[in-house]
Amino acid sequence: MTLTDAGALVALLDADDLYHAACVAAAQRLPAGPLLTTWVCFTEAMYLLGTVGGYGIKQLCGASAPQGVWCCTT
């Protein structure tokens, strides 16, 4: 399990983000397991992704959570 913040989530999911390639490369070097974040960071990421990717990218994020891609904590 790896702790992450909103910026990394946005960069991983938004191919047009300036740091997308660097975050994808870093994520590939992480140990297998979900990304852990807080609800505050997840909410911020959803807001930011909604402004660039619209509803479709929010659906992708929501659909990934039950599959163990990431989990949120308080």
Sequence and secondary structure as in RCSB ss.txt:
>XXXX:A:sequence
MTLTDAGALVALLDADDLYHAACVAAAQRLPAGPLLTTWVCFTEAMYLLGTVGGYGIKQLCGASAPQGVWCCTT
>XXXX:A:secstr
 EE  HHHHHHHH TTSTTHHHHHHHHHHS SS EEEEHHHHHHHHHHHHHHHHHHHHHHHHHHGGGTSEEEE 
